[in-house]
Structure formats: C-alpha cells, structure tokens
Amino acid sequence: MLPLWGAIGGLAWFALRHNVDQSVVAGSVVAIGLISNAFAWLLGVIALVPVIGPIIVKVLSAGFIWLLNALGYLVSYIAIRRGYSKDVLTYRGLTVALIIGIVIGFVIGRLV
C-alpha cells in the first residue's frame, strides 16, 4: 500500500501543479482510496503506534464525529446559498476546533 499512497500523493501533486480542478483531484483521491482500501490500511498503520494509535483510530471511526462533520457541511451549504459566506468560515473554523478538542479530550481521558 505504501507505493499506492506514494502514487496517489504524486499524482495529486502533479494534477494540482498543472491547474486541474481541485474537486476533480479530491474526488479521484477518494475514489481510488475507497476502491483500493488505502484508507483502511492507513488507519491500520496509525493503529500500530503504541498506546495512542488505537485510541486515535477509535475516535476517527466514531459515528458522532462523522455526524458532526456532515451536519457542518449541510449548514455551510445552506448558509453559503443565503449569502453568509464570511460567517461560514468562522463556523467551519469553530467546528474544526470542536472536533480537534473532542479528539484531544478523548485521548487524554483514555490515557489518564
């Protein structure tokens, strides 16, 4: 899988350097990653890190985090359609900060 991740990264870098649309590059990376199970392998590599790795994998696979992120995208879409694009940046920043805080809190809580 390591050569596959190298190829994905290299092709994404090459495409972005040659001004290919970012959404096309992101969609291609997601499609290749899902078809080849590259994301599952990457989570397995993270889980190999002693003590903290399995905790990070558990948090990243928690349904609450996925639900919170999906809700953020939905609200962002609606707000951008209504003309609140500046507020969306603030909201998404707060959402990312909340998710990072939840992850850090969960990891510290499991270690203590």
N, C-alpha and C positions, 0 to 999 in steps of 0.2 A: 504493500500500500504506500510505502514511502515514495517510490518513483511516481506513483499516481498522483500523490499530493504535490510532488515537485512539478509534474506536468501541468496540473491544474493551476498552480501558482504561476508558473512560467507563461502559460497561455493567457491567463487573465492579465498579467502584467503586459504582455505583448499586445493584447487587444486594447487595453486602456491607453498604451503609448501611441497606438495608431488610431485613436479617437473613435473607437467602436462605442456605441451607446452603452452606458453603464448598466441599464436594466437588462440588456441582452447578455452582458457578461455575467451579471449576478444570476440570472435565470439559468444560464448554461452551467455555472458552477454548482448551483443547487441540483439541477437535473443530473449531472454527472456524479455528484456526491451521493445522491439518493440511489441511483441505479447501481453504483459500484459498492455501496455500503461503506464509503470512505468516512462518513460522519461517525458511524458506529465504531470503526477502527480508531478514529481519533479520540473518541470518548474512552475506549479501552486503553489507549496509551496514557491518557490523563489519569485513569484509574490505577495505573501501575505505580504512581507516585505514592510512597508510603504515607500513611496516616491521613493526609489531607486530600489525596486524589479521589478515593471513593466517596468522600463527602461532597466534593465539588461535582462529581458525576451525578450523585443523588439529587443535588439541588438543581442542576441543569436539566434534569429529566422530570422535575416536579411539574405536575399539571398546573399548579397555581401560577407559576412563573409564565408558562405558555399562555394561560388565560389572561393574565395581566398585560402581557405584551400585545396580544391580539386585540384586547379592548382598547389599548392605547392607539393602535393603528386605525381602528374604526373611528374613534373620536377625532383623531388627527384628520382623517379623510373628510369627515363631516365639517370640521372647523375650517379646513382649507377651502372647501366648496363655498362656505359662507363668508370668506374673506378675512379670516383671523390667522393668517399665516405667521405673523410675528408671535402671537400667543402660542401657536403650535410648537414653535421652537422652545419656548420656555416650558411648556407642558411636557414635551418629549424629554427635555433635559431632566426635569423632576422625576419622570417615570424611570429613566435610566438610573438616576441616583437612588431611587427607591429600590429598584431591583438589585443594584450593587449592595445597598445596605442590608437587604434581606439575605443575600448570599453571604456576606461577611458575618452577619449576626448568626446565621445558621452554622457556619463553620466554627466560629468561636464558641457557640453554645455546645457543639458536639465535642470540641476539644477540652472544654473545661469540665 
